[in-house]
Amino acid sequence: MSVARAKVDETIEVLASTGMPKGTARTLAYLTTKDDWATSRDIEKATNLRQPEVSIAVRTLLERGWVERDSLKRESKGRPINIYRMDVDLTDVYLSIESDEKEKIADVEENLVHIKELWDVA
């Protein structure tokens, strides 16, 4: 396994440990390696995810504001093809994840204080 692949795999595992669904983590990791737009099919092939999993992952990334979507018109009839790419740099993604994780820590600490008060534990 290449060093780059190992780094991507480790990134996916760490993102998943924050509570991010693995499909979203895989999609994010893939899109961060792309300099250009990617279709859903590109994402499916690169991440070994099924189409519904890619749709859910991309929707999550769009909602977070990390990814942008555009459309390619087909030459034949039919719906346009959605394409995706990163809309922010990795620093912004990191800061967002850091904020979420610190919020979780604050919630846990608040819960512990509350339990301590309820149980009158010193």
Secondary structure, DSSP 8 states (H G I E B T S, - for coil): --HHHHHHHHHHHHHHHTT--HHHHHHHHHHHH-SS-EEHHHHHHHHT--HHHHHHHHHHHHHHTSEEEEEE--SSSS--EEEEEE-S-HHHHHHHHHHHHHHHHHHHHHHHHHHHHHHT--
